């Protein structure tokens, strides 16, 4: 058993910032801390969100001395998990001050689901998204969103991972008699190409369109690799006419 040096400062969010100090408590793991909070502050273990120096304490089996930032005075902020519900996530894209997306997802959805919705709206494949919320560490695809929700309008910060040059595909987009050359990654989704088309001015944010390859309509969630689209291929850009969109 490891005795924490100094003390833990537990800031219980429902107490309006009042600090509760735990002096020289015998605790070893994150689970021990959760049990203490449950016993003394009556917050069930599964309803606790623990936050220390921009990091969320997710793994209950980790030793506290390994996960608590030593220069933070071992201050742990405790939030109570909210009831399951839909949220409107505000997504801020790094390097693009004008790119603020509003994406709806349920608190019980996974991080991967949120990435897929971002891909659909913005056009960057889930595997090339690095996202954080209240912490500094990137969130894992399998994690549930309500591990990180501590406000009514959750903020998400998105960093785009560059294309792997060993997997690059050079694609020509054909619109009528015009051609636009772009680069994507083999593992990118077709939605990524949608985002590129909007950035190139081929379509607005509200336009509906799709791509054809050898007369096949490409689905947004499917990857280039799944279609086995080779390098230097030409894809036809087709806007959906208003009448067609009403069908």
Phi, psi and omega in degrees: 000132181256129176269124179293138177285144180072229181214161172265135173255114179259116178260108183272115191300330181282353178264019176055043173088001179293136182269129173252124183257137175248109185267121173050044178282144177278095179225143179243313187246170174300324179299320178300318179295318179298320179297320178298315181297319179298318183290319188262336183239002171060035173254114181306146183308315184287351179258005183265136168242115184255136189222124180224116173049055176071019176230137177269132180273100187260317185276110184293340184271355180287144175290139181299323181294341180270335187253341180272131179292119186297332183274001182266004184069020181054037179280124181242125176266133183247123175248152175264128180300138183274160178298150179302132181193169176281146177227152173257102184279134175264113185255118179257124184266121181299135178084359179225093186293343181266352183267092172240114184258153175240112187237128179269137175203158178271149182297338179270359176287162179272166175299322179299319178300317178298318178299321179295323178290323176296318178301317181297322183273320189257325179092054171217123188302147181307322184288347177251023175248132170242112185238146175227159175239265183270355180248183176260336182283137177301144181277143180274147184303325186279349183287154179267140187298327185289357170291346188234357185274116181229010180213165185294324180238086186300139178259135179237133180248121188250126172250128180276128177275128183299159177296137172286112186296341177283347181242017186289142173239132175259120187240143172254126176264124180256122174235111188057245180253010181258152180231141176233126180268131180222165175239137174226177176254147182305326182271002177291153173276165175295332176301329177299320177293327175301315179298319178297318180300319178293319179295331179277358179084011179284338181207155176269177182295336183258352179292144173255134182202171177208173179241145176245139172226117184050048177068008178260129177283125186270130181275140187300324185277351183272147182271161175298322180297322180295326177278350182058043179281121183281166177298149178067023178282157176248126178247137181270128178269127183227122176277144177275119179291154184303319181295320180293323181294338181276349183290000000 
